[in-house]
Structures are given as C-alpha cells and as structure tokens.
Amino acid sequence: MQSELTYAIVPAGPGDAAELALVHVQAWRETYPGVLPAAYLARMSVAAHARRWRWRLLHVGEVTLAAEGEAGLVGYCSGEASRAGVPGEAEITTLYLLKTAQGSGLGRALLTATARALAARGATSLVIWVLADNLRARAFYERLGGGRAEARREPIAGGSVAAVAYRWDDLPGWLSAGAG
C-alpha cells in the first residue's frame, strides 16, 4: 500500500472523465456488495459514467479533486453548495477510493482539500450523506469529527436504501484544528 505522500491531489477536468468513471464503478463494486443488488453493480457502465462525469465537470459548479498515483487515478472527492439549499452549507457529493488506496490517509486528505476549496467559496458548514450500511465510511466520518444528523431513503437500483448525514457545523474551525 502506498502512503498518502505518494499520491498527488489535483483538480479534475473533463479529460479525467474516463478515469473518474473507472474509479467510480470499481469503488462501488468493491464497497457495496451485500448493500446494493449484485445485478445492479454488475450492470454499472464505465462508458455511461464517463459521459456523466464529462457533463458534470463541464456544467456543474462543483469542486472535484482527484488522487493520482503511479498507476493513474485511485480516488476522488466532489463537493458543491448544499443541494438542500441550506445557506452557508457545502455538501460533499462523492468521496471514493479504490480499496488499494484505502487506509493510507488519502481519504482524509481528499476530504480536507475539498472542504478547504468549499470554505474558500464561503461555506461555513459541511454535510455528507452515506449509505447507512456502509459502516466503514460511517466510522471514517465519525473519526473525523462529523456529527450524525438526519436520515433519509435514497433511491438506488430501482428501490431505496437508508442513508444518514454527517455534519460539521463549524467548517472553518474544523479546518483550522487540523480537520479531524
């Protein structure tokens, strides 16, 4: 396993869409067996996700940072203004790492760098939604000081799954304290 220091965190652009899609599909297949239907995970299309990523990177005003290692992209984190419209709140919309890059400190580095970029845009608080059954991710956000907030159902794979929010109410304070 590489350490966080062997990766570069860079802003993603439309030219990164195919690699982001590959990481997205592989990370979901590694993370969600038993949480999401196997048939849904098997049907995930890198080509379809690449088209979505290209569009997002060209048209959505979110911050997307990618983690690059010797073999290419191994993870990414995206965030934008709160989709719930909460004034001053930013939302991490995606944070995924391939299993080979997990446990290296890279997830924390990606989340922190994205949070800093969102704070520079004026965000004073931060929220992220995570599937309730993704216990590893939930423990990660709790270790970083995220407070468990509300719950909801997320439409996925023709059904719905439980999700919970983690919130950092004082984003500047969290960042200045070393981000967890």
C-alpha positions in Angstrom: 0.0 0.0 0.0 1.3 3.4 -0.9 1.2 6.2 1.6 -0.7 9.5 1.2 2.6 11.2 0.2 2.9 9.1 -2.9 -0.3 10.5 -4.4 -0.9 13.9 -6.0 -4.3 15.6 -5.4 -5.2 17.6 -8.4 -8.3 19.4 -9.8 -10.2 17.1 -12.2 -11.2 18.3 -15.6 -13.2 16.9 -18.5 -10.2 14.9 -19.7 -10.3 12.9 -16.5 -13.9 11.7 -17.1 -13.0 8.2 -18.2 -10.6 7.6 -15.2 -13.1 9.1 -12.8 -15.8 6.7 -14.2 -13.5 3.7 -13.9 -12.7 4.6 -10.2 -16.4 5.2 -9.6 -17.6 1.8 -10.9 -14.7 -0.1 -9.4 -15.2 1.6 -6.0 -18.9 0.9 -6.0 -18.3 -2.8 -6.8 -15.7 -3.0 -4.0 -17.8 -1.1 -1.5 -21.4 -2.1 -1.9 -21.6 -5.9 -2.3 -24.4 -7.0 0.0 -25.6 -3.4 0.3 -26.8 -3.0 -3.3 -28.1 -5.7 -5.6 -25.3 -7.6 -7.3 -27.1 -7.3 -10.7 -27.2 -3.5 -10.3 -23.4 -3.4 -9.6 -22.7 -5.7 -12.5 -24.7 -3.5 -14.9 -22.8 -0.4 -14.0 -21.2 1.0 -17.1 -17.9 2.8 -17.2 -18.8 4.4 -20.5 -22.1 5.8 -19.2 -20.4 7.1 -16.0 -17.7 8.7 -18.2 -20.4 10.7 -20.1 -22.0 11.8 -16.8 -18.6 12.8 -15.4 -17.7 14.8 -18.5 -21.0 16.6 -18.3 -20.7 17.3 -14.6 -17.1 18.6 -15.0 -18.3 21.0 -17.8 -21.6 22.1 -16.4 -21.9 21.6 -12.6 -20.2 24.2 -10.4 -18.8 21.6 -8.0 -15.2 21.1 -6.9 -13.8 17.8 -8.0 -10.3 16.7 -6.8 -8.7 13.5 -7.9 -6.0 11.5 -6.3 -3.4 10.3 -8.7 -0.7 7.6 -8.2 1.9 6.0 -10.4 -0.8 3.8 -12.0 -3.4 6.6 -12.5 -6.4 7.8 -10.5 -7.2 5.9 -7.3 -9.9 8.2 -5.8 -11.7 11.4 -6.0 -13.9 13.8 -3.9 -16.5 16.2 -5.2 -18.5 18.9 -3.4 -20.7 21.9 -4.0 -23.2 24.2 -2.3 -25.7 22.3 -0.3 -28.3 20.5 -2.5 -30.8 21.2 0.3 -30.2 24.9 -0.2 -29.0 25.5 3.4 -27.3 28.9 3.5 -23.5 28.7 4.1 -23.5 24.9 3.9 -21.5 22.9 1.4 -22.1 19.2 0.6 -19.6 16.5 -0.3 -21.4 14.7 -3.1 -18.9 11.9 -3.7 -15.8 10.5 -2.0 -14.5 7.2 -3.3 -11.2 5.5 -3.1 -10.2 2.2 -4.6 -9.6 -0.5 -1.9 -5.8 -0.5 -2.7 -5.6 3.2 -1.7 -7.7 2.9 1.5 -6.0 3.2 4.9 -3.3 5.4 3.6 -4.6 8.8 4.8 -5.7 9.7 1.3 -9.4 9.8 2.1 -8.8 12.3 4.8 -6.5 14.3 2.5 -9.1 14.4 -0.3 -12.0 15.3 2.1 -9.9 18.1 3.7 -8.7 19.5 0.4 -12.2 19.6 -1.0 -13.6 21.1 2.3 -10.9 23.8 2.0 -11.9 24.6 -1.5 -15.5 24.8 -0.5 -14.7 27.0 2.5 -12.8 29.3 0.1 -16.1 29.7 -1.7 -17.8 30.8 1.5 -19.0 27.6 3.1 -19.2 27.7 6.9 -20.6 24.2 7.4 -20.3 20.8 5.6 -22.6 17.8 5.2 -22.1 14.4 3.6 -24.7 11.6 3.1 -23.6 8.0 3.4 -25.5 4.7 3.0 -26.4 3.5 6.5 -25.0 0.1 5.8 -21.6 1.5 4.8 -20.2 1.1 8.3 -16.6 1.7 7.3 -17.4 5.1 5.8 -19.6 6.0 8.7 -16.7 5.2 11.1 -14.4 7.3 9.0 -16.6 10.4 9.1 -17.1 9.9 12.9 -13.3 9.7 13.4 -13.0 13.0 11.5 -15.5 14.7 13.8 -18.6 14.5 11.7 -21.8 14.6 13.8 -24.5 12.2 12.8 -27.5 14.2 11.7 -30.7 13.3 9.9 -31.6 10.1 8.0 -33.5 9.6 4.7 -34.1 7.0 2.0 -32.0 7.2 -1.2 -33.5 6.0 -4.5 -31.0 3.4 -5.9 -31.2 0.4 -8.1 -35.0 0.6 -8.6 -35.6 0.7 -4.8 -34.3 2.7 -1.9 -31.7 2.3 0.8 -31.3 4.1 4.1 -28.8 6.9 4.3 -27.5 9.1 7.1 -25.9 12.5 7.1 -22.8 13.6 8.9 -22.3 17.3 9.5 -19.5 19.6 10.5 -21.3 22.7 11.8 -18.1 24.8 12.1 -16.2 24.1 8.9 -13.6 26.9 9.4 -13.0 25.7 13.0 -12.6 22.1 11.9 -10.2 23.0 9.2 -8.1 25.2 11.4 -8.0 22.5 14.1 -6.3 20.1 11.6 -9.5 18.6 10.1 -10.0 15.8 12.4 
